[in-house]
Amino acid sequence: MVSYRYLDEWKDVNVLKENNAVANTLLVALENTLLSAETSVTALSNSFADYDFDAHTLGIMKEIVVGSEGRFMGVYFSKPSGETFTYSAELSGVMPNFNAKALQREWFVVPMQGRNVISSPYISSTGETIISVASPVRNQNQHIVGVLSIDVDISADLARTNMEYTITAKDGHVLFVHNQTADWKGQNLYSIRPAFKQATETPLLYQDSQGIYYTVSKQDYNGQYDVFSFTQQEETIANRNTMLMMFVFILLGVGLILAWWCSIL
């Protein structure tokens, strides 16, 4: 009984250790990815101070999108009046019947006050999960003369972690996934896996449809997302079971020796 309790505690410690390594890596990757996106947009923003809504600017926007190799999905340049010029797969040129100032769009209002803003992730009409990063456009006198906003797909950056993860909105709506669960995107995680409602920072051990042991933990990120980290625990469980069998055989051996010893007394 003591040995079994010890082995179970050993299993729990190792499960927690492996899960935390995955969770921490993902949280750092998400933080760095968002910071990188913000830095990129900020670096580009002031170059738009002297641009107008013309073919030259449209060409620059196209270069930004094409040169990003799929990372930047669309570029939006707004004047203080709220008029917006864009280049994306869906629209190029002045956005008709749209005024960011009149509509009080956060990605316009906040940068016009001098601050960067990163939107909550959303799924675009073409199926990518993207964030919008907006930064004030300042001239040489540091006066704000517009806003530059870029739609960024951060999926590839997260995929480079080689971790298994799902990132959801607070209501469970799936925003980012690793390749093995790509079909979860756009669905509600709690509808797909109701048991994950019980997930917390403490790893929850479960078996998948193939009987493989995993743990899942849920970490809050900045009050905006929930990051679910998945860690395969087959090796830990197998090691625990092997050690348990060894204890059983040792006890059986001791029992047989004692029985033999008693029989000859």
C-alpha positions as CSV (number, residue, x, y, z in Angstrom):
1,M,0.0,0.0,0.0
2,V,2.8,2.4,0.9
3,S,4.7,1.4,-2.3
4,Y,1.6,2.0,-4.4
5,R,1.0,5.4,-2.8
6,Y,4.7,6.3,-3.4
7,L,4.4,5.3,-7.1
8,D,1.2,7.2,-7.6
9,E,2.9,10.3,-6.1
10,W,5.9,9.7,-8.3
11,K,3.6,9.6,-11.3
12,D,1.8,12.8,-10.3
13,V,5.0,14.7,-9.9
14,N,6.4,13.6,-13.3
15,V,3.1,14.2,-15.0
16,L,3.0,17.7,-13.5
17,K,6.6,18.4,-14.5
18,E,6.1,17.3,-18.1
19,N,2.9,19.2,-18.4
20,N,4.3,22.4,-17.0
21,A,7.2,22.3,-19.4
22,V,4.8,22.2,-22.3
23,A,2.4,24.8,-20.9
24,N,5.2,27.3,-20.1
25,T,6.8,26.9,-23.5
26,L,3.4,27.6,-25.2
27,L,2.8,30.7,-23.0
28,V,6.2,32.1,-23.8
29,A,5.8,31.3,-27.5
30,L,2.4,33.1,-27.5
31,E,3.8,36.1,-25.7
32,N,6.8,36.3,-28.0
33,T,4.7,35.9,-31.1
34,L,2.3,38.7,-30.1
35,L,5.3,40.9,-29.2
36,S,7.0,40.2,-32.6
37,A,3.8,41.1,-34.4
38,E,3.5,44.4,-32.5
39,T,7.1,45.3,-33.1
40,S,6.8,44.6,-36.8
41,V,3.8,46.8,-37.2
42,T,5.3,49.6,-35.1
43,A,8.5,49.5,-37.2
44,L,6.4,49.9,-40.4
45,S,3.9,52.5,-39.2
46,N,6.0,55.7,-39.4
47,S,7.0,55.0,-43.0
48,F,3.4,55.7,-43.9
49,A,3.5,59.3,-42.7
50,D,4.1,60.7,-46.1
51,Y,1.9,58.2,-48.0
52,D,-1.4,59.0,-49.7
53,F,-4.2,56.9,-51.0
54,D,-2.6,56.1,-54.4
55,A,-1.1,53.4,-56.5
56,H,2.3,53.8,-55.0
57,T,1.0,53.2,-51.5
58,L,-1.0,50.3,-52.7
59,G,2.1,48.8,-54.2
60,I,3.9,49.2,-50.8
61,M,1.1,47.5,-49.0
62,K,1.2,44.6,-51.5
63,E,4.9,44.2,-50.9
64,I,4.3,44.0,-47.2
65,V,1.7,41.3,-47.6
66,V,3.5,39.2,-50.3
67,G,6.9,39.6,-48.6
68,S,5.6,38.3,-45.3
69,E,5.0,34.8,-46.9
70,G,1.6,34.4,-45.5
71,R,2.1,36.0,-42.1
72,F,0.5,39.3,-42.9
73,M,-3.0,38.9,-44.4
74,G,-4.0,42.5,-45.0
75,V,-2.8,46.1,-44.5
76,Y,-5.0,49.0,-43.5
77,F,-3.9,52.7,-43.6
78,S,-6.3,55.2,-42.1
79,K,-6.2,59.0,-42.1
80,P,-7.3,61.0,-39.0
81,S,-10.6,61.5,-40.7
82,G,-11.3,57.8,-40.6
83,E,-11.0,57.1,-44.3
84,T,-9.2,53.8,-44.8
85,F,-7.0,52.5,-47.6
86,T,-6.4,48.7,-47.8
87,Y,-4.7,45.9,-49.5
88,S,-5.8,42.3,-48.8
89,A,-7.1,39.3,-50.6
90,E,-10.6,40.6,-50.3
91,L,-10.2,44.3,-51.2
92,S,-7.7,46.7,-52.6
93,G,-8.1,50.5,-52.4
94,V,-10.3,52.8,-50.5
95,M,-12.8,50.9,-48.3
96,P,-16.2,52.0,-49.6
97,N,-18.9,53.1,-47.1
98,F,-16.5,52.7,-44.2
99,N,-15.2,55.2,-41.8
100,A,-13.2,53.9,-38.8
101,K,-13.6,57.2,-36.9
102,A,-17.4,57.3,-37.3
103,L,-17.7,53.6,-36.4
104,Q,-15.3,54.2,-33.4
105,R,-13.3,51.1,-34.2
106,E,-10.9,50.2,-31.4
107,W,-8.0,49.6,-33.8
108,F,-8.4,53.2,-35.0
109,V,-9.4,55.1,-31.8
110,V,-6.7,53.7,-29.6
111,P,-3.7,54.4,-31.9
112,M,-5.1,57.9,-32.6
113,Q,-4.6,58.4,-28.9
114,G,-1.0,57.3,-29.2
115,R,-1.1,53.6,-28.2
116,N,-0.7,50.3,-30.0
117,V,-3.5,47.8,-29.8
118,I,-3.8,44.1,-30.5
119,S,-7.2,42.7,-31.2
120,S,-8.7,39.5,-29.9
121,P,-8.2,36.7,-32.5
122,Y,-10.9,36.0,-35.0
123,I,-11.4,33.7,-37.9
124,S,-11.3,35.5,-41.3
125,S,-13.6,34.8,-44.2
126,T,-10.8,32.7,-45.8
127,G,-10.5,30.5,-42.7
128,E,-7.3,31.8,-41.0
129,T,-7.3,32.8,-37.4
130,I,-5.8,36.2,-37.3
131,I,-5.2,39.1,-35.0
132,S,-5.2,42.8,-35.9
133,V,-2.2,44.9,-34.7
134,A,-2.6,48.6,-35.1
135,S,-0.1,51.4,-34.4
136,P,-0.1,55.2,-34.7
137,V,1.5,56.7,-37.7
138,R,3.7,59.7,-36.6
139,N,5.4,62.3,-38.8
140,Q,8.9,63.7,-38.2
141,N,7.4,66.1,-35.6
142,Q,5.9,63.1,-33.7
143,H,2.4,64.2,-34.6
144,I,-0.1,61.4,-35.2
145,V,-1.2,61.6,-38.8
146,G,-2.9,58.3,-39.2
147,V,-3.1,54.6,-38.2
148,L,-1.5,51.5,-39.7
149,S,-3.2,48.2,-38.9
150,I,-2.1,44.8,-40.2
151,D,-3.9,41.5,-40.0
152,V,-1.5,38.9,-38.7
153,D,-1.7,35.1,-38.9
154,I,0.3,33.8,-35.9
155,S,-0.5,30.1,-36.5
156,A,2.8,29.3,-38.1
157,D,4.8,30.9,-35.3
158,L,2.9,28.8,-32.7
159,A,3.3,25.7,-34.8
160,R,7.1,26.0,-34.6
161,T,6.9,25.1,-30.9
162,N,6.1,21.5,-32.0
163,M,3.8,21.3,-29.0
164,E,0.2,20.0,-28.9
165,Y,-2.1,22.8,-28.0
166,T,-5.5,24.4,-28.4
167,I,-6.0,28.1,-27.8
168,T,-9.6,29.3,-27.2
169,A,-11.6,32.3,-26.4
170,K,-13.0,32.4,-22.9
171,D,-16.2,30.8,-24.1
172,G,-14.4,27.8,-25.5
173,H,-14.4,28.9,-29.1
174,V,-11.3,27.4,-30.8
175,L,-9.0,29.9,-32.3
176,F,-5.6,28.2,-32.7
177,V,-4.8,24.5,-32.9
178,H,-1.9,22.2,-33.7
179,N,-2.0,20.1,-36.8
180,Q,-3.5,16.9,-35.2
181,T,-6.6,18.7,-34.2
182,A,-7.0,21.1,-37.1
183,D,-10.6,20.2,-37.5
184,W,-11.4,21.7,-34.1
185,K,-10.8,25.3,-35.4
186,G,-14.0,27.3,-35.3
187,Q,-15.8,24.9,-33.1
188,N,-16.4,25.0,-29.4
189,L,-13.9,22.9,-27.5
190,Y,-16.4,22.1,-24.7
191,S,-18.8,20.6,-27.3
192,I,-16.1,18.5,-28.7
193,R,-14.5,17.5,-25.4
194,P,-17.0,18.2,-22.5
195,A,-14.6,16.8,-20.0
196,F,-12.2,19.6,-20.7
197,K,-14.5,21.9,-18.8
198,Q,-12.9,20.5,-15.7
199,A,-9.4,21.4,-16.9
200,T,-7.4,23.8,-14.7
201,E,-3.7,24.6,-14.3
202,T,-3.5,21.2,-12.6
203,P,-3.1,18.5,-15.3
204,L,-6.1,16.4,-16.0
205,L,-5.2,12.8,-17.0
206,Y,-7.3,11.2,-19.7
207,Q,-7.1,8.6,-22.5
208,D,-7.8,9.4,-26.1
209,S,-9.8,7.3,-28.5
210,Q,-6.8,5.1,-29.1
211,G,-6.2,4.5,-25.4
212,I,-3.1,6.7,-25.2
213,Y,-2.6,8.6,-22.0
214,Y,-2.5,12.4,-22.1
215,T,-2.8,15.3,-19.7
216,V,-4.5,18.5,-20.5
217,S,-4.1,21.7,-18.5
218,K,-5.7,25.2,-19.0
219,Q,-3.8,28.4,-18.5
220,D,-5.2,31.9,-18.7
221,Y,-3.4,34.3,-21.0
222,N,-3.9,38.0,-20.3
223,G,-7.6,37.5,-19.5
224,Q,-8.2,37.1,-23.2
225,Y,-7.6,33.4,-24.1
226,D,-7.3,30.0,-22.5
227,V,-4.3,28.0,-23.5
228,F,-4.9,24.2,-23.4
229,S,-1.6,22.2,-23.3
230,F,-1.6,18.5,-24.2
231,T,1.2,16.2,-23.1
232,Q,1.5,12.6,-23.9
233,Q,2.1,10.6,-20.7
234,E,2.4,7.1,-22.0
235,E,6.0,6.8,-20.9
236,T,5.3,8.1,-17.4
237,I,2.4,5.8,-16.9
238,A,4.3,2.8,-18.4
239,N,7.3,3.5,-16.1
240,R,4.9,3.7,-13.1
241,N,3.3,0.4,-14.0
242,T,6.7,-1.3,-14.6
243,M,7.9,-0.1,-11.2
244,L,4.7,-1.3,-9.6
245,M,5.1,-4.8,-11.2
246,M,8.7,-4.8,-9.9
247,F,7.4,-4.1,-6.4
248,V,4.8,-6.9,-6.7
249,F,7.4,-9.4,-7.9
250,I,9.8,-8.4,-5.0
251,L,7.0,-8.8,-2.5
252,L,6.1,-12.2,-4.0
253,G,9.7,-13.2,-3.9
254,V,10.0,-12.1,-0.3
255,G,6.8,-14.0,0.5
256,L,8.1,-17.2,-1.1
257,I,11.4,-16.9,0.8
258,L,9.7,-16.4,4.1
259,A,7.3,-19.3,3.4
260,W,10.3,-21.6,2.5
261,W,12.2,-20.4,5.6
262,C,9.2,-21.1,7.9
263,S,8.8,-24.6,6.3
264,I,12.2,-25.7,7.3
265,L,12.1,-24.4,10.9
